[in-house]
Amino acid sequence: MFRTLTHFSVQLVNRYLPSPFSFAVLLTLCAFLLGMTLTHQSPVAMAVHWGDGLWSLHGFAMQMALILITGYALANAPIVQNFLDFLASKITRPTTAIFVVTFVAMIGCLLNWGFGLVIGAIFAKSLAKKVPNVDYPLLVAAAYSGFLVWHGGLSGSIPLTLSSGGETLATLSGGTLMQAVPLSQTIFSTYNLVIVVLIVLIVPLMNAFMHPKKPTTIDPKLIAPTKSTLPTPTTPAERLDDSRIIMAILGVVALLYYVGKFTQGVEIGLNIVIGLFLFAGVVLHGSLERYYRAVGNGIGGITGIVLLFPFYGGIMGLVTGKNADGTSLGTVFTEFFLQFATQDTFALLAFLSAGLVNFFVPSGGGQFAVQGVIMLPAGAALGVDLSVSAMAIAWGDSWTNMIQPFWALPLLGIAGLDARAIMGYCLMIFFISGAIMAGGLYFLT
């Protein structure tokens, strides 16, 4: 029965899901019309919100592009590729490959979501080369499912915002939080740990069980070895480009920088991960020129990021743009769910509303800016712990990422697949993980 549902889901998505570009444009039109209807703003006003938002994600888009190409280049360093191939060679069964890549991606995302996305994608590719008859789209979908747990892990933007305190937190929480909330009440709370453990135990097994009887194996073009076109250095300039000494000096300077930062107790944020990928890649490739060429081989994978992130910035502008009364589309979505809330159901409804808002604002920090100012005061009025309200928003953000292709773009760029190839499997993961998250928030908080 479950395999039949999975097959139906895959066929449904392949037939009806538009490309990520079309999806973003359709979502834009939907947000535009809903904003006019529900917040009573004119077409001109909505167009201004959209236009102002178009360029709001430029910095973040650059981070995403860098994490993709530096991760790709690092993964294609000979020593890293050999190590991943060695690990993959120890796995012989397709279902085991699906289970292991899910588990590895989840552990990576619990440490840092950017790291988990890249490691999951490159490990999936290595497994596809070594494990006969493994379904490659499911393998990549399994790697993406690791992203389910990111907001319950060490890089979760909402719990980290709560732990930072300050005026920003007071503003985002609608004045309900004046002091920092320790991670012991969010990431390391009992209910959050239980949800994480259940997902880490159940989802890998479910992914393995979804493996089709007639698998779609990886396209040989995706695993064809990249031939180096680096000529033998003959001039002083070419020898400088290929110099291991220059590479070593850069590596030492980068090492000193990270020693200094970690000594200061710096948090492992996205920029830290990008830098680690960048400098480790340079060192492992052996020279600046070899690394430059490796990056060039992976640069085509950022097409979706460059093209689509402005549109999602525009969608965020539509959802957060306020009318004369200070009401935005995000406000309307949130207040709709709140009208049904009681103390017992608040966390569940906050989770569901966050899942809806995440379609339009696929950024944890951006989403908290939209919902925190409404959700946290409403929860406090009902006697709900503020940390629970915030984590309900965080889990809702993680949940609908499974059917929102925004965050899959970096992973798909490395894997060489279209979103349609994995979203049928992700739809099944969406339902199972949603039940786990909703159940945990309802029964454990």
C-alpha positions as CSV (number, residue, x, y, z in Angstrom):
1,M,0.0,0.0,0.0
2,F,2.8,2.4,1.0
3,R,4.8,1.7,-2.2
4,T,1.6,2.3,-4.2
5,L,1.1,5.6,-2.6
6,T,4.7,6.5,-3.2
7,H,4.5,5.6,-6.9
8,F,1.3,7.6,-7.2
9,S,3.0,10.6,-5.5
10,V,6.0,10.4,-7.9
11,Q,3.8,10.2,-11.0
12,L,1.6,13.0,-9.8
13,V,4.5,15.4,-9.2
14,N,6.2,14.5,-12.4
15,R,3.0,15.2,-14.3
16,Y,1.8,18.4,-12.6
17,L,4.6,20.1,-10.7
18,P,5.9,23.1,-12.7
19,S,9.6,23.9,-12.9
20,P,11.0,25.9,-9.9
21,F,11.0,29.0,-12.1
22,S,7.3,28.6,-13.0
23,F,6.5,27.7,-9.4
24,A,8.1,30.9,-8.1
25,V,6.2,33.1,-10.7
26,L,2.9,31.4,-9.9
27,L,3.6,31.8,-6.2
28,T,4.3,35.5,-6.9
29,L,0.9,35.9,-8.7
30,C,-0.9,34.1,-5.9
31,A,0.7,36.3,-3.2
32,F,-0.1,39.4,-5.3
33,L,-3.8,38.6,-5.6
34,L,-4.1,37.4,-2.0
35,G,-2.5,40.6,-0.8
36,M,-4.9,42.8,-2.8
37,T,-7.9,40.8,-1.6
38,L,-7.1,40.2,2.1
39,T,-5.2,43.4,3.0
40,H,-7.2,45.7,0.7
41,Q,-4.2,47.2,-1.0
42,S,-4.1,48.5,-4.5
43,P,-2.3,46.8,-7.4
44,V,0.2,49.7,-7.4
45,A,0.9,49.3,-3.6
46,M,1.4,45.5,-4.0
47,A,3.7,46.1,-7.0
48,V,5.8,48.4,-4.9
49,H,6.1,45.8,-2.1
50,W,7.1,43.3,-4.7
51,G,9.7,45.5,-6.4
52,D,11.2,46.6,-3.1
53,G,11.6,42.9,-2.1
54,L,13.2,41.8,-5.3
55,W,16.6,42.7,-4.2
56,S,16.3,41.9,-0.5
57,L,18.0,38.5,-0.8
58,H,21.1,39.4,-2.8
59,G,23.5,38.9,0.0
60,F,21.9,35.6,1.0
61,A,21.8,34.5,-2.6
62,M,25.6,35.1,-2.8
63,Q,26.0,33.0,0.3
64,M,24.0,30.2,-1.3
65,A,25.9,30.4,-4.5
66,L,29.2,30.2,-2.6
67,I,28.2,27.3,-0.5
68,L,27.2,25.4,-3.6
69,I,30.3,26.0,-5.6
70,T,32.8,25.7,-2.7
71,G,31.1,22.5,-1.6
72,Y,31.2,21.2,-5.1
73,A,34.9,22.0,-5.5
74,L,35.7,20.5,-2.1
75,A,33.8,17.3,-2.9
76,N,35.7,17.0,-6.1
77,A,39.1,17.3,-4.6
78,P,40.8,13.9,-5.3
79,I,41.4,13.0,-1.6
80,V,37.8,13.8,-0.7
81,Q,36.3,12.0,-3.7
82,N,38.4,9.0,-2.9
83,F,37.3,9.0,0.7
84,L,33.6,9.3,-0.2
85,D,34.0,6.6,-2.8
86,F,35.6,4.4,-0.2
87,L,32.7,4.8,2.2
88,A,30.2,4.2,-0.6
89,S,32.0,1.0,-1.6
90,K,31.2,-0.5,1.8
91,I,27.5,-0.3,1.0
92,T,26.1,-2.8,-1.4
93,R,22.3,-2.7,-1.0
94,P,20.2,0.2,-2.5
95,T,18.0,0.4,0.6
96,T,21.1,0.6,2.9
97,A,22.4,3.5,0.7
98,I,19.1,5.4,1.1
99,F,19.1,4.9,4.8
100,V,22.8,5.9,5.3
101,V,22.6,9.0,3.1
102,T,19.5,10.2,5.0
103,F,21.2,9.7,8.4
104,V,24.4,11.4,7.3
105,A,22.5,14.4,5.9
106,M,20.5,14.7,9.1
107,I,23.6,14.6,11.3
108,G,25.2,17.2,9.1
109,C,22.1,19.5,9.2
110,L,21.9,19.2,13.0
111,L,25.4,20.6,13.1
112,N,24.9,23.2,10.4
113,W,22.2,23.3,7.7
114,G,24.5,24.5,4.9
115,F,27.0,21.8,5.7
116,G,24.3,19.1,5.8
117,L,22.8,20.1,2.4
118,V,26.2,19.9,0.6
119,I,27.5,16.8,2.3
120,G,24.2,15.0,1.7
121,A,24.3,15.9,-2.0
122,I,27.9,14.9,-2.6
123,F,27.6,11.7,-0.6
124,A,24.4,10.8,-2.6
125,K,26.4,11.2,-5.8
126,S,29.2,8.9,-4.5
127,L,26.7,6.3,-3.5
128,A,25.1,6.4,-6.9
129,K,28.4,5.6,-8.5
130,K,29.2,2.7,-6.3
131,V,25.9,1.0,-5.4
132,P,24.3,-0.9,-8.3
133,N,20.6,-0.3,-9.0
134,V,20.0,2.4,-6.4
135,D,17.3,4.9,-7.4
136,Y,19.1,8.2,-7.8
137,P,16.1,10.6,-7.5
138,L,15.2,8.8,-4.2
139,L,18.8,9.0,-3.1
140,V,18.9,12.8,-3.6
141,A,15.4,13.2,-2.0
142,A,16.7,11.2,1.0
143,A,19.7,13.6,1.2
144,Y,17.3,16.6,1.1
145,S,15.1,15.1,3.8
146,G,18.0,15.6,6.2
147,F,17.0,19.3,6.0
148,L,13.9,18.5,8.1
149,V,15.9,18.7,11.4
150,W,17.9,21.9,10.8
151,H,15.7,24.2,12.8
152,G,15.9,21.8,15.8
153,G,19.7,21.8,15.5
154,L,22.7,24.0,16.3
155,S,22.2,26.4,13.4
156,G,18.5,26.9,13.8
157,S,18.0,30.7,13.2
158,I,14.9,31.1,15.5
159,P,16.4,29.4,18.7
160,L,19.7,31.2,18.1
161,T,17.8,34.5,17.8
162,L,16.1,33.8,21.1
163,S,19.4,33.0,22.7
164,S,21.0,36.3,21.6
165,G,18.6,38.6,23.5
166,G,18.8,42.4,23.0
167,E,16.6,44.9,21.4
168,T,16.2,42.9,18.2
169,L,14.6,40.0,20.1
170,A,12.3,42.4,21.9
171,T,11.1,43.8,18.6
172,L,10.7,40.4,16.9
173,S,8.8,39.0,19.9
174,G,6.4,42.0,20.0
175,G,7.9,43.1,23.3
176,T,7.2,39.8,25.1
177,L,10.9,38.7,25.4
178,M,13.2,41.2,27.0
179,Q,15.9,38.7,27.9
180,A,17.7,35.9,26.1
181,V,16.1,32.4,26.2
182,P,18.8,29.8,26.8
183,L,19.2,26.9,24.3
184,S,18.3,24.5,27.1
185,Q,14.7,25.7,26.7
186,T,14.6,25.4,22.9
187,I,17.1,23.2,21.1
188,F,17.9,21.1,24.1
189,S,14.4,21.0,25.6
190,T,12.9,17.5,26.0
191,Y,10.1,17.9,23.5
192,N,12.5,19.2,20.8
193,L,15.0,16.4,21.4
194,V,12.2,13.8,21.2
195,I,11.0,15.2,17.9
196,V,14.5,15.2,16.5
197,V,15.2,11.6,17.6
198,L,11.9,10.4,16.2
199,I,12.6,12.0,12.8
200,V,16.2,10.6,12.7
201,L,14.9,7.1,13.5
202,I,11.7,7.0,11.4
203,V,12.5,9.0,8.2
204,P,15.6,7.1,7.1
205,L,13.6,3.8,7.4
206,M,10.7,5.2,5.5
207,N,13.0,6.5,2.8
208,A,14.6,3.1,2.4
209,F,11.2,1.5,2.3
210,M,10.2,3.8,-0.6
211,H,12.8,2.3,-2.9
212,P,11.1,1.4,-6.2
213,K,11.3,-2.1,-7.8
214,K,12.3,-0.4,-11.1
215,P,14.9,2.2,-10.0
216,T,16.1,5.2,-12.0
217,T,19.8,5.0,-11.9
218,I,22.2,7.9,-12.2
219,D,22.9,9.4,-15.7
220,P,26.5,8.4,-16.6
221,K,27.2,12.0,-17.6
222,L,26.8,13.1,-14.0
223,I,29.6,10.8,-12.8
224,A,31.9,11.1,-15.8
225,P,35.4,12.0,-14.5
226,T,36.3,15.6,-15.1
227,K,39.5,15.8,-17.1
228,S,41.9,18.5,-16.1
229,T,43.0,20.8,-18.9
230,L,45.7,22.4,-16.8
231,P,48.8,22.6,-19.0
232,T,52.3,21.8,-17.8
233,P,53.6,25.1,-16.4
234,T,56.3,26.6,-18.6
235,T,56.3,30.3,-17.8
236,P,56.9,32.0,-14.5
237,A,53.3,33.2,-14.4
238,E,52.0,29.6,-14.9
239,R,54.3,28.2,-12.3
240,L,53.1,30.9,-9.9
241,D,49.5,29.9,-10.6
242,D,50.2,26.3,-9.9
243,S,52.5,27.0,-6.9
244,R,52.0,24.9,-3.8
245,I,53.9,27.5,-1.8
246,I,51.3,30.2,-2.5
247,M,48.5,27.7,-1.7
248,A,50.3,26.7,1.6
249,I,50.7,30.3,2.7
250,L,47.0,31.0,2.0
251,G,46.1,27.9,4.0
252,V,48.2,29.0,7.0
253,V,46.7,32.4,7.1
254,A,43.2,30.9,6.9
255,L,44.1,28.5,9.7
256,L,45.3,31.3,11.9
257,Y,42.1,33.2,11.3
258,Y,39.9,30.3,12.3
259,V,42.0,29.5,15.4
260,G,41.5,33.2,16.4
261,K,37.8,33.1,15.8
262,F,37.1,29.8,17.5
263,T,39.3,30.9,20.5
264,Q,36.9,33.9,20.8
265,G,33.9,31.5,20.9
266,V,32.4,32.4,17.5
267,E,29.2,30.6,16.5
268,I,29.5,28.3,13.5
269,G,27.4,30.4,11.1
270,L,27.0,30.2,7.3
271,N,30.0,32.4,6.5
272,I,32.2,30.3,8.7
273,V,31.1,27.1,6.8
274,I,31.6,28.8,3.4
275,G,35.1,29.8,4.4
276,L,36.0,26.3,5.7
277,F,34.8,24.9,2.4
278,L,36.7,27.5,0.4
279,F,40.1,27.2,2.1
280,A,40.0,23.4,2.6
281,G,39.2,23.1,-1.1
282,V,42.1,25.3,-2.1
283,V,44.5,23.2,0.1
284,L,43.2,19.8,-1.0
285,H,43.3,20.7,-4.7
286,G,47.0,21.7,-4.3
287,S,47.1,25.1,-6.1
288,L,45.1,28.2,-6.8
289,E,44.8,27.4,-10.5
290,R,43.5,23.8,-10.0
291,Y,41.0,25.1,-7.5
292,Y,39.8,27.8,-9.8
293,R,39.2,25.3,-12.6
294,A,37.3,23.0,-10.1
295,V,35.0,25.9,-9.2
296,G,34.5,26.6,-12.9
297,N,33.3,23.1,-13.5
298,G,30.6,23.5,-10.8
299,I,29.5,27.1,-11.6
300,G,26.5,26.0,-13.8
301,G,24.8,24.6,-10.7
302,I,24.1,28.1,-9.3
303,T,21.7,29.0,-12.2
304,G,18.6,28.4,-10.1
305,I,19.9,30.5,-7.2
306,V,20.9,33.4,-9.4
307,L,17.6,33.4,-11.2
308,L,15.0,32.5,-8.5
309,F,16.2,34.2,-5.4
310,P,15.1,37.7,-6.6
311,F,11.6,36.3,-7.2
312,Y,11.5,34.9,-3.7
313,G,12.7,38.2,-2.3
314,G,9.7,39.8,-4.2
315,I,7.3,37.2,-2.7
316,M,8.6,38.0,0.8
317,G,8.0,41.7,0.0
318,L,4.4,40.9,-1.0
319,V,3.8,38.9,2.2
320,T,5.4,41.4,4.6
321,G,4.2,44.6,2.9
322,K,1.8,46.4,5.2
323,N,-1.3,48.4,4.4
324,A,-2.2,51.7,6.1
325,D,-3.4,49.9,9.2
326,G,-0.2,48.0,9.5
327,T,-1.6,44.7,8.3
328,S,0.3,42.4,6.0
329,L,-0.6,39.2,4.2
330,G,1.6,37.3,6.7
331,T,-0.4,38.9,9.5
332,V,-3.6,37.7,8.0
333,F,-2.4,34.1,7.6
334,T,-1.2,34.1,11.2
335,E,-4.3,35.6,12.7
336,F,-6.5,33.2,10.8
337,F,-5.0,30.3,12.7
338,L,-5.0,32.2,16.0
339,Q,-8.7,32.6,16.1
340,F,-9.1,28.9,16.7
341,A,-6.3,28.6,19.2
342,T,-6.6,27.5,22.9
343,Q,-3.8,26.9,25.3
344,D,-3.7,23.2,24.4
345,T,-3.9,23.7,20.6
346,F,-1.8,26.8,20.3
347,A,1.6,25.1,19.5
348,L,-0.1,22.9,16.9
349,L,-1.8,25.8,15.1
350,A,1.3,27.9,15.3
351,F,3.2,25.0,13.6
352,L,0.5,24.8,10.8
353,S,0.4,28.5,10.2
354,A,4.2,28.6,10.0
355,G,4.1,25.8,7.5
356,L,1.8,27.9,5.3
357,V,3.8,31.1,5.7
358,N,7.0,29.2,4.8
359,F,5.7,28.7,1.3
360,F,5.9,32.5,0.8
361,V,8.7,33.4,3.1
362,P,11.2,30.4,2.9
363,S,13.7,31.9,5.4
364,G,13.7,31.1,9.1
365,G,14.8,34.5,10.1
366,G,12.4,36.2,7.7
367,Q,9.5,34.1,8.8
368,F,10.1,34.9,12.5
369,A,10.1,38.6,11.7
370,V,6.7,38.1,10.1
371,Q,5.1,35.8,12.7
372,G,7.0,36.3,16.0
373,V,5.6,39.7,16.6
374,I,2.1,38.2,16.5
375,M,2.5,34.6,17.6
376,L,4.5,35.2,20.8
377,P,2.2,37.8,22.4
378,A,-0.8,35.7,21.4
379,G,0.7,32.6,23.0
380,A,1.7,34.5,26.1
381,A,-1.9,35.7,26.5
382,L,-3.1,32.1,26.5
383,G,-0.4,31.0,29.0
384,V,1.8,29.2,26.4
385,D,5.6,29.2,27.1
386,L,7.2,31.7,24.7
387,S,10.0,29.2,23.8
388,V,7.4,26.7,22.8
389,S,5.6,29.3,20.6
390,A,8.9,30.1,18.9
391,M,9.9,26.5,18.3
392,A,6.5,25.7,16.9
393,I,7.2,28.4,14.2
394,A,10.7,26.9,13.7
395,W,9.3,23.4,13.1
396,G,6.6,24.7,10.8
397,D,9.4,26.4,8.8
398,S,11.3,23.1,8.5
399,W,8.3,21.0,7.6
400,T,7.1,22.6,4.4
401,N,10.6,22.8,3.0
402,M,10.0,19.3,1.8
403,I,7.5,20.6,-0.8
404,Q,9.0,24.1,-1.4
405,P,11.8,23.8,-3.9
406,F,13.6,26.9,-2.7
407,W,16.0,25.2,-0.4
408,A,16.5,22.2,-2.7
409,L,18.2,24.4,-5.3
410,P,21.8,24.2,-4.0
411,L,21.4,20.4,-3.5
412,L,19.9,19.9,-6.9
413,G,22.6,21.9,-8.5
414,I,25.3,19.6,-7.1
415,A,23.2,16.5,-7.9
416,G,22.4,17.5,-11.4
417,L,18.6,16.9,-11.1
418,D,15.4,18.8,-11.6
419,A,13.1,19.4,-8.7
420,R,10.4,17.3,-10.3
421,A,12.7,14.2,-10.0
422,I,12.7,14.3,-6.2
423,M,9.5,16.1,-5.1
424,G,7.3,13.0,-5.4
425,Y,9.3,11.3,-2.7
426,C,9.5,14.5,-0.7
427,L,5.7,14.7,-0.7
428,M,5.6,11.4,1.2
429,I,8.3,12.6,3.5
430,F,6.3,15.7,4.1
431,F,3.2,13.8,5.4
432,I,5.2,11.4,7.7
433,S,7.4,14.1,9.1
434,G,4.4,16.5,9.6
435,A,2.7,13.8,11.7
436,I,5.8,13.4,13.9
437,M,6.3,17.2,14.4
438,A,2.6,17.9,15.0
439,G,2.3,15.0,17.4
440,G,5.4,16.1,19.3
441,L,4.2,19.7,19.6
442,Y,0.7,18.7,20.6
443,F,1.4,15.9,23.1
444,L,4.8,17.0,24.6
445,T,4.4,20.8,25.1
